[in-house]
Amino acid sequence: MSLDGCAYDESGLTISEIIAAPGVFTDDVETEMTLNDIASKLPNKCAKVLRMRYDGYSNREIAKNQGIRVKDVDSLTEQIKDVFNNSKIYNAE
């Protein structure tokens, strides 16, 4: 599965959608399970960015909260995508 493939069947959310449109998703149990699974494969800073994006924070808000630059948030977002795309769990179709 790619970053744009469905993370799970029921809602059809993709990781790209979670990263690109923070705060628009409901508190779905399957979404939480998927996010937790992905976050467990990420460095701590990346996991925080993923969680904050999911919770509705903008890159600017994340940067301010984490004491980093917006460019750093962008870089961490790219790392999230790379980890997801290289994950054996999500690439097995």
PDB file of N, CA, C and O in Angstrom, chain B, residues numbered from 101:
ATOM      1  N   MET B 101       0.849  -1.169   0.000  1.00  0.00           N
ATOM      2  CA  MET B 101       0.000   0.000   0.000  1.00  0.00           C
ATOM      3  C   MET B 101       0.893   1.230   0.000  1.00  0.00           C
ATOM      4  O   MET B 101       1.946   1.256   0.637  1.00  0.00           O
ATOM      5  N   SER B 102       0.465   2.212  -0.703  1.00  0.00           N
ATOM      6  CA  SER B 102       1.217   3.456  -0.733  1.00  0.00           C
ATOM      7  C   SER B 102       0.693   4.398   0.333  1.00  0.00           C
ATOM      8  O   SER B 102      -0.287   4.099   1.015  1.00  0.00           O
ATOM      9  N   LEU B 103       1.349   5.530   0.470  1.00  0.00           N
ATOM     10  CA  LEU B 103       0.913   6.553   1.414  1.00  0.00           C
ATOM     11  C   LEU B 103      -0.500   7.007   1.079  1.00  0.00           C
ATOM     12  O   LEU B 103      -1.241   7.432   1.966  1.00  0.00           O
ATOM     13  N   ASP B 104      -0.876   6.921  -0.176  1.00  0.00           N
ATOM     14  CA  ASP B 104      -2.199   7.350  -0.601  1.00  0.00           C
ATOM     15  C   ASP B 104      -3.213   6.219  -0.612  1.00  0.00           C
ATOM     16  O   ASP B 104      -4.392   6.449  -0.885  1.00  0.00           O
ATOM     17  N   GLY B 105      -2.766   4.982  -0.314  1.00  0.00           N
ATOM     18  CA  GLY B 105      -3.706   3.877  -0.218  1.00  0.00           C
ATOM     19  C   GLY B 105      -4.440   3.937   1.104  1.00  0.00           C
ATOM     20  O   GLY B 105      -3.993   4.601   2.039  1.00  0.00           O
ATOM     21  N   CYS B 106      -5.554   3.253   1.185  1.00  0.00           N
ATOM     22  CA  CYS B 106      -6.341   3.260   2.414  1.00  0.00           C
ATOM     23  C   CYS B 106      -5.553   2.612   3.541  1.00  0.00           C
ATOM     24  O   CYS B 106      -4.963   1.545   3.372  1.00  0.00           O
ATOM     25  N   ALA B 107      -5.553   3.259   4.670  1.00  0.00           N
ATOM     26  CA  ALA B 107      -4.890   2.716   5.836  1.00  0.00           C
ATOM     27  C   ALA B 107      -5.714   1.573   6.414  1.00  0.00           C
ATOM     28  O   ALA B 107      -5.167   0.675   7.054  1.00  0.00           O
ATOM     29  N   TYR B 108      -6.994   1.601   6.198  1.00  0.00           N
ATOM     30  CA  TYR B 108      -7.886   0.520   6.595  1.00  0.00           C
ATOM     31  C   TYR B 108      -9.174   0.655   5.812  1.00  0.00           C
ATOM     32  O   TYR B 108      -9.408   1.684   5.179  1.00  0.00           O
ATOM     33  N   ASP B 109     -10.016  -0.371   5.845  1.00  0.00           N
ATOM     34  CA  ASP B 109     -11.159  -0.442   4.956  1.00  0.00           C
ATOM     35  C   ASP B 109     -12.324   0.483   5.296  1.00  0.00           C
ATOM     36  O   ASP B 109     -12.864   1.137   4.404  1.00  0.00           O
ATOM     37  N   GLU B 110     -12.718   0.551   6.551  1.00  0.00           N
ATOM     38  CA  GLU B 110     -13.999   1.146   6.916  1.00  0.00           C
ATOM     39  C   GLU B 110     -14.172   2.594   6.490  1.00  0.00           C
ATOM     40  O   GLU B 110     -15.178   2.916   5.858  1.00  0.00           O
ATOM     41  N   SER B 111     -13.242   3.473   6.805  1.00  0.00           N
ATOM     42  CA  SER B 111     -13.442   4.884   6.483  1.00  0.00           C
ATOM     43  C   SER B 111     -12.740   5.299   5.204  1.00  0.00           C
ATOM     44  O   SER B 111     -13.115   6.302   4.597  1.00  0.00           O
ATOM     45  N   GLY B 112     -11.736   4.557   4.784  1.00  0.00           N
ATOM     46  CA  GLY B 112     -11.019   4.902   3.575  1.00  0.00           C
ATOM     47  C   GLY B 112     -10.034   6.043   3.726  1.00  0.00           C
ATOM     48  O   GLY B 112      -9.562   6.582   2.725  1.00  0.00           O
ATOM     49  N   LEU B 113      -9.708   6.429   4.964  1.00  0.00           N
ATOM     50  CA  LEU B 113      -8.730   7.496   5.179  1.00  0.00           C
ATOM     51  C   LEU B 113      -7.358   7.041   4.731  1.00  0.00           C
ATOM     52  O   LEU B 113      -7.012   5.865   4.840  1.00  0.00           O
ATOM     53  N   THR B 114      -6.585   7.979   4.227  1.00  0.00           N
ATOM     54  CA  THR B 114      -5.198   7.681   3.890  1.00  0.00           C
ATOM     55  C   THR B 114      -4.291   8.477   4.808  1.00  0.00           C
ATOM     56  O   THR B 114      -4.716   9.461   5.414  1.00  0.00           O
ATOM     57  N   ILE B 115      -3.062   8.056   4.908  1.00  0.00           N
ATOM     58  CA  ILE B 115      -2.103   8.778   5.728  1.00  0.00           C
ATOM     59  C   ILE B 115      -1.882  10.170   5.139  1.00  0.00           C
ATOM     60  O   ILE B 115      -1.723  11.138   5.883  1.00  0.00           O
ATOM     61  N   SER B 116      -1.871  10.278   3.827  1.00  0.00           N
ATOM     62  CA  SER B 116      -1.730  11.592   3.193  1.00  0.00           C
ATOM     63  C   SER B 116      -2.853  12.530   3.611  1.00  0.00           C
ATOM     64  O   SER B 116      -2.618  13.714   3.853  1.00  0.00           O
ATOM     65  N   GLU B 117      -4.072  12.007   3.697  1.00  0.00           N
ATOM     66  CA  GLU B 117      -5.199  12.837   4.110  1.00  0.00           C
ATOM     67  C   GLU B 117      -5.053  13.300   5.556  1.00  0.00           C
ATOM     68  O   GLU B 117      -5.354  14.449   5.878  1.00  0.00           O
ATOM     69  N   ILE B 118      -4.597  12.416   6.414  1.00  0.00           N
ATOM     70  CA  ILE B 118      -4.404  12.785   7.816  1.00  0.00           C
ATOM     71  C   ILE B 118      -3.353  13.876   7.935  1.00  0.00           C
ATOM     72  O   ILE B 118      -3.528  14.826   8.698  1.00  0.00           O
ATOM     73  N   ILE B 119      -2.262  13.745   7.187  1.00  0.00           N
ATOM     74  CA  ILE B 119      -1.192  14.739   7.244  1.00  0.00           C
ATOM     75  C   ILE B 119      -1.628  16.050   6.591  1.00  0.00           C
ATOM     76  O   ILE B 119      -1.326  17.128   7.102  1.00  0.00           O
ATOM     77  N   ALA B 120      -2.336  15.962   5.461  1.00  0.00           N
ATOM     78  CA  ALA B 120      -2.676  17.163   4.693  1.00  0.00           C
ATOM     79  C   ALA B 120      -3.858  17.944   5.262  1.00  0.00           C
ATOM     80  O   ALA B 120      -3.922  19.163   5.100  1.00  0.00           O
ATOM     81  N   ALA B 121      -4.778  17.274   5.915  1.00  0.00           N
ATOM     82  CA  ALA B 121      -5.993  17.947   6.380  1.00  0.00           C
ATOM     83  C   ALA B 121      -6.228  17.644   7.859  1.00  0.00           C
ATOM     84  O   ALA B 121      -7.126  16.873   8.200  1.00  0.00           O
ATOM     85  N   PRO B 122      -5.445  18.232   8.715  1.00  0.00           N
ATOM     86  CA  PRO B 122      -5.544  17.912  10.131  1.00  0.00           C
ATOM     87  C   PRO B 122      -6.888  18.325  10.724  1.00  0.00           C
ATOM     88  O   PRO B 122      -7.495  19.310  10.304  1.00  0.00           O
ATOM     89  N   GLY B 123      -7.337  17.550  11.711  1.00  0.00           N
ATOM     90  CA  GLY B 123      -8.508  17.919  12.479  1.00  0.00           C
ATOM     91  C   GLY B 123      -9.845  17.671  11.827  1.00  0.00           C
ATOM     92  O   GLY B 123     -10.872  18.053  12.387  1.00  0.00           O
ATOM     93  N   VAL B 124      -9.874  17.045  10.661  1.00  0.00           N
ATOM     94  CA  VAL B 124     -11.146  16.842   9.989  1.00  0.00           C
ATOM     95  C   VAL B 124     -11.712  15.445  10.197  1.00  0.00           C
ATOM     96  O   VAL B 124     -12.788  15.132   9.688  1.00  0.00           O
ATOM     97  N   PHE B 125     -11.016  14.618  10.923  1.00  0.00           N
ATOM     98  CA  PHE B 125     -11.440  13.237  11.106  1.00  0.00           C
ATOM     99  C   PHE B 125     -12.014  13.020  12.498  1.00  0.00           C
ATOM    100  O   PHE B 125     -11.642  13.706  13.450  1.00  0.00           O
ATOM    101  N   THR B 126     -12.913  12.073  12.603  1.00  0.00           N
ATOM    102  CA  THR B 126     -13.545  11.775  13.879  1.00  0.00           C
ATOM    103  C   THR B 126     -12.635  10.914  14.737  1.00  0.00           C
ATOM    104  O   THR B 126     -11.599  10.428  14.282  1.00  0.00           O
ATOM    105  N   ASP B 127     -13.039  10.735  15.979  1.00  0.00           N
ATOM    106  CA  ASP B 127     -12.288   9.880  16.900  1.00  0.00           C
ATOM    107  C   ASP B 127     -12.673   8.428  16.665  1.00  0.00           C
ATOM    108  O   ASP B 127     -13.342   7.820  17.501  1.00  0.00           O
ATOM    109  N   ASP B 128     -12.273   7.890  15.581  1.00  0.00           N
ATOM    110  CA  ASP B 128     -12.575   6.531  15.180  1.00  0.00           C
ATOM    111  C   ASP B 128     -11.539   5.589  15.785  1.00  0.00           C
ATOM    112  O   ASP B 128     -10.341   5.868  15.738  1.00  0.00           O
ATOM    113  N   VAL B 129     -11.993   4.486  16.348  1.00  0.00           N
ATOM    114  CA  VAL B 129     -11.094   3.523  16.988  1.00  0.00           C
ATOM    115  C   VAL B 129     -10.079   2.979  15.996  1.00  0.00           C
ATOM    116  O   VAL B 129      -8.902   2.837  16.328  1.00  0.00           O
ATOM    117  N   GLU B 130     -10.523   2.673  14.782  1.00  0.00           N
ATOM    118  CA  GLU B 130      -9.598   2.133  13.789  1.00  0.00           C
ATOM    119  C   GLU B 130      -8.559   3.170  13.377  1.00  0.00           C
ATOM    120  O   GLU B 130      -7.402   2.826  13.136  1.00  0.00           O
ATOM    121  N   THR B 131      -8.959   4.425  13.295  1.00  0.00           N
ATOM    122  CA  THR B 131      -8.010   5.483  12.976  1.00  0.00           C
ATOM    123  C   THR B 131      -6.948   5.561  14.058  1.00  0.00           C
ATOM    124  O   THR B 131      -5.757   5.664  13.764  1.00  0.00           O
ATOM    125  N   GLU B 132      -7.378   5.511  15.300  1.00  0.00           N
ATOM    126  CA  GLU B 132      -6.435   5.550  16.422  1.00  0.00           C
ATOM    127  C   GLU B 132      -5.474   4.370  16.367  1.00  0.00           C
ATOM    128  O   GLU B 132      -4.276   4.529  16.604  1.00  0.00           O
ATOM    129  N   MET B 133      -5.994   3.191  16.056  1.00  0.00           N
ATOM    130  CA  MET B 133      -5.137   2.007  15.975  1.00  0.00           C
ATOM    131  C   MET B 133      -4.115   2.174  14.861  1.00  0.00           C
ATOM    132  O   MET B 133      -2.942   1.846  15.039  1.00  0.00           O
ATOM    133  N   THR B 134      -4.550   2.680  13.721  1.00  0.00           N
ATOM    134  CA  THR B 134      -3.643   2.888  12.599  1.00  0.00           C
ATOM    135  C   THR B 134      -2.580   3.921  12.946  1.00  0.00           C
ATOM    136  O   THR B 134      -1.395   3.705  12.692  1.00  0.00           O
ATOM    137  N   LEU B 135      -2.999   5.043  13.527  1.00  0.00           N
ATOM    138  CA  LEU B 135      -2.040   6.081  13.921  1.00  0.00           C
ATOM    139  C   LEU B 135      -1.051   5.558  14.942  1.00  0.00           C
ATOM    140  O   LEU B 135       0.144   5.835  14.844  1.00  0.00           O
ATOM    141  N   ASN B 136      -1.529   4.806  15.919  1.00  0.00           N
ATOM    142  CA  ASN B 136      -0.634   4.249  16.935  1.00  0.00           C
ATOM    143  C   ASN B 136       0.366   3.286  16.315  1.00  0.00           C
ATOM    144  O   ASN B 136       1.533   3.262  16.705  1.00  0.00           O
ATOM    145  N   ASP B 137      -0.090   2.487  15.347  1.00  0.00           N
ATOM    146  CA  ASP B 137       0.797   1.541  14.681  1.00  0.00           C
ATOM    147  C   ASP B 137       1.879   2.287  13.901  1.00  0.00           C
ATOM    148  O   ASP B 137       3.057   1.937  13.976  1.00  0.00           O
ATOM    149  N   ILE B 138       1.479   3.300  13.162  1.00  0.00           N
ATOM    150  CA  ILE B 138       2.443   4.087  12.390  1.00  0.00           C
ATOM    151  C   ILE B 138       3.387   4.835  13.332  1.00  0.00           C
ATOM    152  O   ILE B 138       4.601   4.843  13.127  1.00  0.00           O
ATOM    153  N   ALA B 139       2.823   5.459  14.362  1.00  0.00           N
ATOM    154  CA  ALA B 139       3.639   6.232  15.309  1.00  0.00           C
ATOM    155  C   ALA B 139       4.687   5.360  15.987  1.00  0.00           C
ATOM    156  O   ALA B 139       5.778   5.835  16.302  1.00  0.00           O
ATOM    157  N   SER B 140       4.368   4.087  16.213  1.00  0.00           N
ATOM    158  CA  SER B 140       5.327   3.195  16.876  1.00  0.00           C
ATOM    159  C   SER B 140       6.559   2.926  16.018  1.00  0.00           C
ATOM    160  O   SER B 140       7.590   2.487  16.527  1.00  0.00           O
ATOM    161  N   LYS B 141       6.454   3.188  14.726  1.00  0.00           N
ATOM    162  CA  LYS B 141       7.573   2.968  13.797  1.00  0.00           C
ATOM    163  C   LYS B 141       8.374   4.237  13.533  1.00  0.00           C
ATOM    164  O   LYS B 141       9.358   4.216  12.794  1.00  0.00           O
ATOM    165  N   LEU B 142       7.949   5.339  14.142  1.00  0.00           N
ATOM    166  CA  LEU B 142       8.563   6.641  13.879  1.00  0.00           C
ATOM    167  C   LEU B 142       9.445   7.096  15.026  1.00  0.00           C
ATOM    168  O   LEU B 142       9.230   6.717  16.178  1.00  0.00           O
ATOM    169  N   PRO B 143      10.451   7.921  14.699  1.00  0.00           N
ATOM    170  CA  PRO B 143      11.187   8.601  15.767  1.00  0.00           C
ATOM    171  C   PRO B 143      10.202   9.469  16.562  1.00  0.00           C
ATOM    172  O   PRO B 143       9.170   9.880  16.030  1.00  0.00           O
ATOM    173  N   ASN B 144      10.511   9.740  17.801  1.00  0.00           N
ATOM    174  CA  ASN B 144       9.614  10.459  18.703  1.00  0.00           C
ATOM    175  C   ASN B 144       9.111  11.785  18.126  1.00  0.00           C
ATOM    176  O   ASN B 144       7.917  12.075  18.203  1.00  0.00           O
ATOM    177  N   LYS B 145      10.004  12.590  17.549  1.00  0.00           N
ATOM    178  CA  LYS B 145       9.583  13.886  16.996  1.00  0.00           C
ATOM    179  C   LYS B 145       8.582  13.714  15.864  1.00  0.00           C
ATOM    180  O   LYS B 145       7.615  14.469  15.767  1.00  0.00           O
ATOM    181  N   CYS B 146       8.810  12.728  15.011  1.00  0.00           N
ATOM    182  CA  CYS B 146       7.880  12.472  13.906  1.00  0.00           C
ATOM    183  C   CYS B 146       6.522  12.021  14.435  1.00  0.00           C
ATOM    184  O   CYS B 146       5.482  12.448  13.935  1.00  0.00           O
ATOM    185  N   ALA B 147       6.535  11.164  15.439  1.00  0.00           N
ATOM    186  CA  ALA B 147       5.288  10.681  16.023  1.00  0.00           C
ATOM    187  C   ALA B 147       4.488  11.838  16.610  1.00  0.00           C
ATOM    188  O   ALA B 147       3.265  11.879  16.483  1.00  0.00           O
ATOM    189  N   LYS B 148       5.178  12.779  17.254  1.00  0.00           N
ATOM    190  CA  LYS B 148       4.497  13.954  17.810  1.00  0.00           C
ATOM    191  C   LYS B 148       3.863  14.791  16.704  1.00  0.00           C
ATOM    192  O   LYS B 148       2.734  15.261  16.844  1.00  0.00           O
ATOM    193  N   VAL B 149       4.599  14.978  15.596  1.00  0.00           N
ATOM    194  CA  VAL B 149       4.065  15.746  14.471  1.00  0.00           C
ATOM    195  C   VAL B 149       2.835  15.050  13.893  1.00  0.00           C
ATOM    196  O   VAL B 149       1.825  15.705  13.635  1.00  0.00           O
ATOM    197  N   LEU B 150       2.901  13.752  13.689  1.00  0.00           N
ATOM    198  CA  LEU B 150       1.763  13.006  13.150  1.00  0.00           C
ATOM    199  C   LEU B 150       0.553  13.163  14.059  1.00  0.00           C
ATOM    200  O   LEU B 150      -0.549  13.433  13.582  1.00  0.00           O
ATOM    201  N   ARG B 151       0.743  12.998  15.344  1.00  0.00           N
ATOM    202  CA  ARG B 151      -0.360  13.101  16.295  1.00  0.00           C
ATOM    203  C   ARG B 151      -0.938  14.531  16.306  1.00  0.00           C
ATOM    204  O   ARG B 151      -2.156  14.708  16.340  1.00  0.00           O
ATOM    205  N   MET B 152      -0.075  15.527  16.279  1.00  0.00           N
ATOM    206  CA  MET B 152      -0.547  16.913  16.308  1.00  0.00           C
ATOM    207  C   MET B 152      -1.291  17.262  15.013  1.00  0.00           C
ATOM    208  O   MET B 152      -2.292  17.978  15.049  1.00  0.00           O
ATOM    209  N   ARG B 153      -0.805  16.761  13.870  1.00  0.00           N
ATOM    210  CA  ARG B 153      -1.509  16.997  12.602  1.00  0.00           C
ATOM    211  C   ARG B 153      -2.891  16.367  12.676  1.00  0.00           C
ATOM    212  O   ARG B 153      -3.880  16.979  12.271  1.00  0.00           O
ATOM    213  N   TYR B 154      -2.961  15.159  13.187  1.00  0.00           N
ATOM    214  CA  TYR B 154      -4.247  14.477  13.333  1.00  0.00           C
ATOM    215  C   TYR B 154      -5.183  15.266  14.248  1.00  0.00           C
ATOM    216  O   TYR B 154      -6.388  15.334  14.006  1.00  0.00           O
ATOM    217  N   ASP B 155      -4.623  15.856  15.291  1.00  0.00           N
ATOM    218  CA  ASP B 155      -5.420  16.614  16.255  1.00  0.00           C
ATOM    219  C   ASP B 155      -5.827  18.001  15.756  1.00  0.00           C
ATOM    220  O   ASP B 155      -6.556  18.715  16.445  1.00  0.00           O
ATOM    221  N   GLY B 156      -5.364  18.387  14.568  1.00  0.00           N
ATOM    222  CA  GLY B 156      -5.822  19.623  13.962  1.00  0.00           C
ATOM    223  C   GLY B 156      -4.857  20.787  13.984  1.00  0.00           C
ATOM    224  O   GLY B 156      -5.217  21.893  13.581  1.00  0.00           O
ATOM    225  N   TYR B 157      -3.640  20.563  14.445  1.00  0.00           N
ATOM    226  CA  TYR B 157      -2.650  21.639  14.485  1.00  0.00           C
ATOM    227  C   TYR B 157      -2.066  21.893  13.100  1.00  0.00           C
ATOM    228  O   TYR B 157      -1.842  20.958  12.331  1.00  0.00           O
ATOM    229  N   SER B 158      -1.821  23.157  12.790  1.00  0.00           N
ATOM    230  CA  SER B 158      -1.142  23.517  11.541  1.00  0.00           C
ATOM    231  C   SER B 158       0.360  23.331  11.736  1.00  0.00           C
ATOM    232  O   SER B 158       0.831  23.167  12.861  1.00  0.00           O
ATOM    233  N   ASN B 159       1.108  23.357  10.631  1.00  0.00           N
ATOM    234  CA  ASN B 159       2.565  23.249  10.735  1.00  0.00           C
ATOM    235  C   ASN B 159       3.142  24.381  11.584  1.00  0.00           C
ATOM    236  O   ASN B 159       4.069  24.169  12.366  1.00  0.00           O
ATOM    237  N   ARG B 160       2.593  25.576  11.427  1.00  0.00           N
ATOM    238  CA  ARG B 160       3.060  26.720  12.214  1.00  0.00           C
ATOM    239  C   ARG B 160       2.811  26.482  13.718  1.00  0.00           C
ATOM    240  O   ARG B 160       3.680  26.762  14.543  1.00  0.00           O
ATOM    241  N   GLU B 161       1.638  25.972  14.060  1.00  0.00           N
ATOM    242  CA  GLU B 161       1.316  25.695  15.466  1.00  0.00           C
ATOM    243  C   GLU B 161       2.197  24.587  16.034  1.00  0.00           C
ATOM    244  O   GLU B 161       2.638  24.657  17.182  1.00  0.00           O
ATOM    245  N   ILE B 162       2.446  23.570  15.224  1.00  0.00           N
ATOM    246  CA  ILE B 162       3.318  22.475  15.663  1.00  0.00           C
ATOM    247  C   ILE B 162       4.719  23.010  15.922  1.00  0.00           C
ATOM    248  O   ILE B 162       5.333  22.697  16.942  1.00  0.00           O
ATOM    249  N   ALA B 163       5.216  23.814  14.997  1.00  0.00           N
ATOM    250  CA  ALA B 163       6.561  24.379  15.146  1.00  0.00           C
ATOM    251  C   ALA B 163       6.665  25.182  16.437  1.00  0.00           C
ATOM    252  O   ALA B 163       7.622  25.025  17.195  1.00  0.00           O
ATOM    253  N   LYS B 164       5.700  26.026  16.683  1.00  0.00           N
ATOM    254  CA  LYS B 164       5.715  26.848  17.900  1.00  0.00           C
ATOM    255  C   LYS B 164       5.649  25.964  19.143  1.00  0.00           C
ATOM    256  O   LYS B 164       6.398  26.181  20.095  1.00  0.00           O
ATOM    257  N   ASN B 165       4.769  24.982  19.143  1.00  0.00           N
ATOM    258  CA  ASN B 165       4.594  24.086  20.284  1.00  0.00           C
ATOM    259  C   ASN B 165       5.851  23.270  20.571  1.00  0.00           C
ATOM    260  O   ASN B 165       6.200  23.041  21.729  1.00  0.00           O
ATOM    261  N   GLN B 166       6.523  22.835  19.514  1.00  0.00           N
ATOM    262  CA  GLN B 166       7.693  21.970  19.665  1.00  0.00           C
ATOM    263  C   GLN B 166       9.007  22.751  19.717  1.00  0.00           C
ATOM    264  O   GLN B 166      10.068  22.162  19.926  1.00  0.00           O
ATOM    265  N   GLY B 167       8.944  24.062  19.531  1.00  0.00           N
ATOM    266  CA  GLY B 167      10.152  24.880  19.579  1.00  0.00           C
ATOM    267  C   GLY B 167      11.083  24.653  18.398  1.00  0.00           C
ATOM    268  O   GLY B 167      12.306  24.710  18.529  1.00  0.00           O
ATOM    269  N   ILE B 168      10.473  24.392  17.233  1.00  0.00           N
ATOM    270  CA  ILE B 168      11.259  24.159  16.023  1.00  0.00           C
ATOM    271  C   ILE B 168      10.737  25.059  14.907  1.00  0.00           C
ATOM    272  O   ILE B 168       9.719  25.730  15.074  1.00  0.00           O
ATOM    273  N   ARG B 169      11.432  25.075  13.769  1.00  0.00           N
ATOM    274  CA  ARG B 169      11.014  25.883  12.622  1.00  0.00           C
ATOM    275  C   ARG B 169       9.956  25.142  11.807  1.00  0.00           C
ATOM    276  O   ARG B 169       9.866  23.915  11.861  1.00  0.00           O
ATOM    277  N   VAL B 170       9.164  25.891  11.060  1.00  0.00           N
ATOM    278  CA  VAL B 170       8.153  25.294  10.189  1.00  0.00           C
ATOM    279  C   VAL B 170       8.832  24.364   9.179  1.00  0.00           C
ATOM    280  O   VAL B 170       8.296  23.304   8.856  1.00  0.00           O
ATOM    281  N   LYS B 171      10.004  24.758   8.682  1.00  0.00           N
ATOM    282  CA  LYS B 171      10.745  23.900   7.751  1.00  0.00           C
ATOM    283  C   LYS B 171      11.090  22.560   8.393  1.00  0.00           C
ATOM    284  O   LYS B 171      11.111  21.530   7.718  1.00  0.00           O
ATOM    285  N   ASP B 172      11.361  22.575   9.699  1.00  0.00           N
ATOM    286  CA  ASP B 172      11.643  21.325  10.410  1.00  0.00           C
ATOM    287  C   ASP B 172      10.397  20.439  10.458  1.00  0.00           C
ATOM    288  O   ASP B 172      10.485  19.219  10.322  1.00  0.00           O
ATOM    289  N   VAL B 173       9.249  21.063  10.651  1.00  0.00           N
ATOM    290  CA  VAL B 173       7.989  20.308  10.640  1.00  0.00           C
ATOM    291  C   VAL B 173       7.778  19.690   9.260  1.00  0.00           C
ATOM    292  O   VAL B 173       7.370  18.534   9.152  1.00  0.00           O
ATOM    293  N   ASP B 174       8.052  20.453   8.212  1.00  0.00           N
ATOM    294  CA  ASP B 174       7.938  19.930   6.846  1.00  0.00           C
ATOM    295  C   ASP B 174       8.858  18.728   6.651  1.00  0.00           C
ATOM    296  O   ASP B 174       8.463  17.722   6.062  1.00  0.00           O
ATOM    297  N   SER B 175      10.075  18.840   7.147  1.00  0.00           N
ATOM    298  CA  SER B 175      11.046  17.749   7.037  1.00  0.00           C
ATOM    299  C   SER B 175      10.579  16.513   7.807  1.00  0.00           C
ATOM    300  O   SER B 175      10.698  15.389   7.318  1.00  0.00           O
ATOM    301  N   LEU B 176      10.054  16.723   8.997  1.00  0.00           N
ATOM    302  CA  LEU B 176       9.551  15.603   9.794  1.00  0.00           C
ATOM    303  C   LEU B 176       8.351  14.949   9.115  1.00  0.00           C
ATOM    304  O   LEU B 176       8.184  13.732   9.192  1.00  0.00           O
ATOM    305  N   THR B 177       7.519  15.744   8.455  1.00  0.00           N
ATOM    306  CA  THR B 177       6.377  15.205   7.720  1.00  0.00           C
ATOM    307  C   THR B 177       6.865  14.312   6.576  1.00  0.00           C
ATOM    308  O   THR B 177       6.282  13.260   6.316  1.00  0.00           O
ATOM    309  N   GLU B 178       7.914  14.725   5.907  1.00  0.00           N
ATOM    310  CA  GLU B 178       8.491  13.898   4.842  1.00  0.00           C
ATOM    311  C   GLU B 178       9.038  12.592   5.411  1.00  0.00           C
ATOM    312  O   GLU B 178       8.907  11.539   4.788  1.00  0.00           O
ATOM    313  N   GLN B 179       9.649  12.658   6.591  1.00  0.00           N
ATOM    314  CA  GLN B 179      10.138  11.438   7.239  1.00  0.00           C
ATOM    315  C   GLN B 179       8.986  10.491   7.564  1.00  0.00           C
ATOM    316  O   GLN B 179       9.121   9.276   7.422  1.00  0.00           O
ATOM    317  N   ILE B 180       7.861  11.041   7.998  1.00  0.00           N
ATOM    318  CA  ILE B 180       6.679  10.215   8.274  1.00  0.00           C
ATOM    319  C   ILE B 180       6.264   9.485   7.003  1.00  0.00           C
ATOM    320  O   ILE B 180       5.995   8.284   7.026  1.00  0.00           O
ATOM    321  N   LYS B 181       6.214  10.212   5.903  1.00  0.00           N
ATOM    322  CA  LYS B 181       5.832   9.606   4.623  1.00  0.00           C
ATOM    323  C   LYS B 181       6.817   8.511   4.224  1.00  0.00           C
ATOM    324  O   LYS B 181       6.408   7.442   3.772  1.00  0.00           O
ATOM    325  N   ASP B 182       8.109   8.772   4.390  1.00  0.00           N
ATOM    326  CA  ASP B 182       9.127   7.784   4.036  1.00  0.00           C
ATOM    327  C   ASP B 182       8.983   6.515   4.870  1.00  0.00           C
ATOM    328  O   ASP B 182       9.041   5.409   4.333  1.00  0.00           O
ATOM    329  N   VAL B 183       8.795   6.669   6.175  1.00  0.00           N
ATOM    330  CA  VAL B 183       8.641   5.500   7.044  1.00  0.00           C
ATOM    331  C   VAL B 183       7.411   4.708   6.631  1.00  0.00           C
ATOM    332  O   VAL B 183       7.454   3.481   6.546  1.00  0.00           O
ATOM    333  N   PHE B 184       6.314   5.413   6.373  1.00  0.00           N
ATOM    334  CA  PHE B 184       5.098   4.717   5.968  1.00  0.00           C
ATOM    335  C   PHE B 184       5.290   3.990   4.648  1.00  0.00           C
ATOM    336  O   PHE B 184       4.902   2.830   4.514  1.00  0.00           O
ATOM    337  N   ASN B 185       5.884   4.662   3.674  1.00  0.00           N
ATOM    338  CA  ASN B 185       6.080   4.042   2.364  1.00  0.00           C
ATOM    339  C   ASN B 185       7.028   2.850   2.419  1.00  0.00           C
ATOM    340  O   ASN B 185       6.917   1.941   1.597  1.00  0.00           O
ATOM    341  N   ASN B 186       7.949   2.838   3.365  1.00  0.00           N
ATOM    342  CA  ASN B 186       8.908   1.743   3.485  1.00  0.00           C
ATOM    343  C   ASN B 186       8.461   0.657   4.455  1.00  0.00           C
ATOM    344  O   ASN B 186       9.168  -0.334   4.640  1.00  0.00           O
ATOM    345  N   SER B 187       7.308   0.828   5.070  1.00  0.00           N
ATOM    346  CA  SER B 187       6.806  -0.127   6.041  1.00  0.00           C
ATOM    347  C   SER B 187       6.342  -1.401   5.351  1.00  0.00           C
ATOM    348  O   SER B 187       5.547  -1.351   4.413  1.00  0.00           O
ATOM    349  N   LYS B 188       6.837  -2.536   5.814  1.00  0.00           N
ATOM    350  CA  LYS B 188       6.449  -3.823   5.237  1.00  0.00           C
ATOM    351  C   LYS B 188       4.971  -4.104   5.493  1.00  0.00           C
ATOM    352  O   LYS B 188       4.309  -4.729   4.664  1.00  0.00           O
ATOM    353  N   ILE B 189       4.456  -3.656   6.614  1.00  0.00           N
ATOM    354  CA  ILE B 189       3.049  -3.906   6.951  1.00  0.00           C
ATOM    355  C   ILE B 189       2.139  -3.274   5.911  1.00  0.00           C
ATOM    356  O   ILE B 189       1.192  -3.909   5.448  1.00  0.00           O
ATOM    357  N   TYR B 190       2.416  -2.032   5.540  1.00  0.00           N
ATOM    358  CA  TYR B 190       1.534  -1.321   4.639  1.00  0.00           C
ATOM    359  C   TYR B 190       1.873  -1.524   3.170  1.00  0.00           C
ATOM    360  O   TYR B 190       1.093  -1.137   2.300  1.00  0.00           O
ATOM    361  N   ASN B 191       3.002  -2.111   2.885  1.00  0.00           N
ATOM    362  CA  ASN B 191       3.356  -2.392   1.493  1.00  0.00           C
ATOM    363  C   ASN B 191       2.902  -3.769   1.050  1.00  0.00           C
ATOM    364  O   ASN B 191       2.919  -4.071  -0.143  1.00  0.00           O
ATOM    365  N   ALA B 192       2.499  -4.603   1.986  1.00  0.00           N
ATOM    366  CA  ALA B 192       2.018  -5.957   1.631  1.00  0.00           C
ATOM    367  C   ALA B 192       0.589  -5.852   1.163  1.00  0.00           C
ATOM    368  O   ALA B 192      -0.297  -5.491   1.938  1.00  0.00           O
ATOM    369  N   GLU B 193       0.353  -6.164  -0.092  1.00  0.00           N
ATOM    370  CA  GLU B 193      -1.014  -6.112  -0.628  1.00  0.00           C
ATOM    371  C   GLU B 193      -1.374  -7.441  -1.202  1.00  0.00           C
ATOM    372  O   GLU B 193      -2.483  -7.615  -1.707  1.00  0.00           O
TER     373      GLU B 193
END
